[in-house]
Amino acid sequence: MSHPRTVLVTGVSRYFAAQAAGRLAADARVDRVLGVDVAEPTGELTELLGRAEFVRADISSPAIASLIEDAAVDTVAHLAVVAGPGGAGGRDAMKELNVIGTLQLLAACQRSKTVRHLVVRSSTAAYGASPRDPAIFTEDTGLRALPRGGYAKDIVEIEGYVRGFRRRRPDVSVTVLRFAPFVGSRADTTLTRYFSLPLVPTVLGHDPRVQFVHADDAIEVLCRAVVEDHPGAYNVAGPGVLLLSQAVRRAGRVPVPVPDPGMTAVARLARRSGLVDFSLDQLDFLVHGRVVDVRRLVDDFGYEPRSTPVAFDDFITGHGMGAPVSPGSVDSVERTLASGGRALVAGLRGLLRGGGAE
């Protein structure tokens, strides 16, 4: 595959896509980068875009086909995939963007006479999270059970539509990147906010193995996928694992075991209180964990992301964490929670004062 001349990047009103568009626009191998979204990037995102050109466009609209045709786009990086309803305006809006948006974009690419390369942001959530999971997922591992959460369901649908597109347009090189959850010094996700809580709820009797990818490594892999030719699906994660209990203690937080049925109530309380917007996908991840094999990525891309422990430590350092949690930070959580949750927090405070950090 020759180097891309005109690249279309979707979802640039969000940090990851804006950073990717800016990196690609600064690459001498790329002539032009068009960043599209329904909302114009502001503040830091505008700076991240750099030389990339912003175009206000809705990928859920058939008009996206005209943009691709008029600009003679040859490479599409589809990054407009959101992980939670809070960032999209509700579950219906989330599905509209993730699934319907992907369908319209693929339809536009299928009709295009210029598109020759497609890169799609996916997630290791495509494998689900259940007690029947294998120890390590490879790119060829099939789904064991339909996921419960909306995001994972969207990812499964998106990958299905991408496979259909690949069959209809075998002349287009298609790369699917299944990213593990992001961490890093600047990462701000549901899971990084979870690990930032002074009291971190975990599920009693479960200590799953978890795996992350540093956000900077995710950007590097994404940009390589755009300017190089790596057809197929790739797991993108930091080698190695952490036990959830290890991650919590590394962050200087206090693990608070909660019986499995009570975890959903805790998550609902945290969501209502504005602390963390848990989804069913994240709850299943925190119960069962998920570990993927990255040998295909390392072999084909010639690039190995920093390990999961190293990436997580950078997150801890960048967010000023790692020191033991103070009673004052517990007080701030108690003030934030609604009155219905104060009894729960009072019990957690007693755990903290009784040495429950271990």
N, C-alpha and C positions, 0 to 999 in steps of 0.2 A: 504494500500500500504506500502510495506517495504521501508526503506530508500534507496535512489539511491546509486548505487555503482560507475557507470561511467556516467558522465554527459557531454554532448556535448553542447557547447554554441556557437552560430553563431554570427558573426559581431564584433569580439573582437578588431578590429582596430579602434573602436569608443569607446568613454569614457564610456557610460552606460554599454555596454556589457563587456568591460574589467573590470570594477569595479565589476559587478555581478560575472564574472568568478573568480576573486580573492577572493571575499567573500565566494563563494561556495567551493573553494579549501581549504579555511581555516576552513571550517565546519567539525567537527569530524565525522559527520554522512555521509559524502561523501568520497568515496575512491579515486576517480580520476576525474579530470576535464580536458577536451580537449577544447581549444578555437580555433575556426577556422575562417579564413578570407582569402581573396585573397592577402591582403597586411599585412606584418608583423608589429605588433605594435612597436612604437618607443617611446623613452623618458619616460614620466610619465606613459604612457599606459603600458609599460613593467613592471614598478614597481607595477602598479595596479593588473596585472595578478598574481603576487605572485607565488604560487606553481602550478598554472594552466599551462598545457603544450600547447604551441602554435603549431598548425598544419596548414600549408599553404594549403588551399583547397577552391574551388569554389562551393558553394552550387547549382549554376546553372548547374553544370556538373553532369552527372550520376555517376561519380567517388565518390561522397559523400556517395553512398550506400556501397561501399567497405570499406570506413573508418568506418562507423557505424558497419558493420559486423566484421571487423578485431579487433576493440576495444571492441566489445560486449557492445555497448552503450545501457543502459536501460532507460535513461532520456535525452530528447532533449529540450533545451531552445532556441527557435528561436527568436533572438533579432535583426537579420540583416534586419531591416526595416528602410528605410531612409525617412525623411519627406519632403525633398526638392531636386530638381534637381541639385542645386549647389553642394551639398555634394556627388553626385553620378556621376557627369560628364555629366549632361544633362538629359532631361526627358526620352529618350529612355533607357539610362543606368539605370535610377532610376526604371523604370518599369521592366527591365530585372532582377534587383536584387530583387525587392519587390514581383513581381508576379511570374515570371518564376523561380526565386530562391526558392520561397515557394513551388511551384508545384513540383520541383525536390526533394526538401527535404522531402515533404510529401510522394512522391512516394517511396523514400528510406526507410522512416519509415514504410510504408505499407508493404514492402517486408521483413522488418527485423523480425527476430525471437526473438530478445532480447528487443526491445523497448517496454516499458510498460507505459511510461508517457511522455506527450508532453505539453510544456508550450509555448504559442505564445504571443509575444508582439503585441498588437493592440492599438487602440486609440479611444477616444471618438468622433473623426472625423467620425467614423462609423455611427453616427446618423445624420450626415450632419449639416447644419445650414441654416435655412430658416425662413420666417415670419410665417410659419404654425407650427413651433415647439411647443411642449408642454412646460409648465413651467419647468418641471423636467423630464429627461429621466431616465427610469429604464432599466435594462438589457433586459427586454422583449419588449421594445418599438420598433416598426418597423420603417424602414426608410420611411420618408414622401416624399422625393424627391431625385432623384439621384444627388449626389454632383457635383459641377462644377470642382473642383480642382483635379489634378492628384493624390495627396497623398490620399485624401479621397476615390477616386475611387479605388485606389490600396487596401486600407484597406477593403472596401466592398468586393472586389474580394477575398482577402486573407481569410476573414472570411467565405466566401462561400465555398472555397476549404477546409477549416478546417472542416466545417460541413459535407462535403462529406467524408472526411477522417474518421471522427467519425462514420459515418454510416458503412463504410467498415471495420473499425477496432474497434468494440465496446469493445474489451478487453483492449484497450489503454485508460488510463485516460487523458483527454484533458482539459487543463485550458487556457482560453483566458482572457488576462488582458487588459482592455480598459483604457489606461492612459490618464488623462487630460494633458494639456501642462505643461512641467516641469518648475519650478522655484527653486531658492535656491542660497546659497552664491557662488556656483561654476558653476551654470547652464549657458550655453552659447547656446542659441537657437535663432531662428528668433524673437520670441516674447520678449525674454529678451533684445535683441538688439533694438527692437522697443521701449520698455519702457526706454531704455538708451538714446534715441534721446533727445536733449534739447528741440526741438519743436516736439510734438507728434501729427501727423494728426489723426483726428477722423472724423466720418461721421456726418455731420450736421443733427440734428433731431433724432439721435440715441444715446442711452446711455445703451448699453447692459450689462447684468449680465455676469460676467466671473468667471471662476473657474480654479484653478491650483492644482498641486500636487507637494510637495517638492521632489526634486530628491532623497534625502536620504530615504524618505518614499517609493518611487517607488522601490528602490533597496531592501528594507526590504520586501515589499510585493512579489517581484519577487523571492527572495530567499526562502521565506516561501512556495510559490507556487511550487518550485522545490522539496523541501525536505518533503513537506507534500502532502496530497491528497485532492485537492479542485477542482473537475471536474466542468466544466461549465464556463460561462462568468461572469466577474466581472468588475464593474466600479471602477477605482482607482483614487480618487480625494480627495482633502482636503474639509471637510465639510464647509458649508458657502459659501458666494459669495462676490464679490466686483463689484460695478458698474465700468465700464471702466473709467469714469471721476474720481472716487475715487482713482483707481489704479494710474492714471497719476499724480494726485496731491500728493499722498503719495510718489511717486518717486521724487517729487520736479520738475517735468517737466511741460511744458506749453502745454495744449491741444489746438489744432488748428483745429476747425471745418471746414471741407471741404465738399461742396455739393457732394452727392453720385456719380454722373457721374465723378467728378473730382478726386475721390479717386484712381481710377485705374491709372490715369495719374501720380498722386503723387507716387503711388507704383512703377510704371515703372521707374520714375525718380530716386527714392531711390535705386532701383535695379541696374540701369546703373551706378550710382555714387558709388556703393559699400558700401552704408550705411546699408541697410536692404534688404534681398532677399525675398520680399513678394511673396506669392502664392495666388491663388484664394481661397484656403481653409482658409488662415489666414484673407483675406479680408472679407469673409463671416462671420467668427468668430467675427471680429471687428464690423460688422454691427448688427448681430443677437445674438451673445453670445451663450453660451451653459452651462447648469447646469445639473448634473447627481446625481442620488441617490446612496449613498454608504452603505446603510444598509446591503445589502447582504454581502459585503466585511467585514464589522465590525462583523457581526454575525458569519460568517463562518471562518474567519481568526483569530478572536479575537484580531484584531489590527485596530486602528483608526488613519489614517494619521493626522498630525497637520492641523489646519484649513487653508483655503485659505488665509485669512488676515495674519495669522502668517507666513505662508510659503512665502508670498509676501514680508512681512517685512524683512525676513531673506535675501531674494534676494537684497533688497534695501541696507541693512547694509553691506552685503558681497561685493557689488559692489561700496561701497562708495557713495551711492546716498542719496537722501532725502533733501539735501539743495537746496534752490531756484536756478534755472538755471541762469548762468551769461551771460552777453552779449558776453563775450569772447568765450564761447562754441558755441554760435550761429554763431560767426565769423568763427569758424572752420568748421561748417557745410557748410557755404556759400563757403568757399574755396574748399571744397570737391566736391560740386555739379558742374556739367557741366554748361557751360554758359547759356544753354537753361533754366536752373532752377533758375537762380539768381534772376529773377524778382519775382518769387514765394517766394523765401526766403526773399527778400526785404520787401514784404508785410507782411510776418510772423514776421519780425523784428519790423515792425511798430505796430503789434498787441501786441508783448511783451512789447514794451516801453509804449504802451497805457494802460497797466494793464490788458492784456488779460488772465493772468494766472488764473483768477477766472472763 
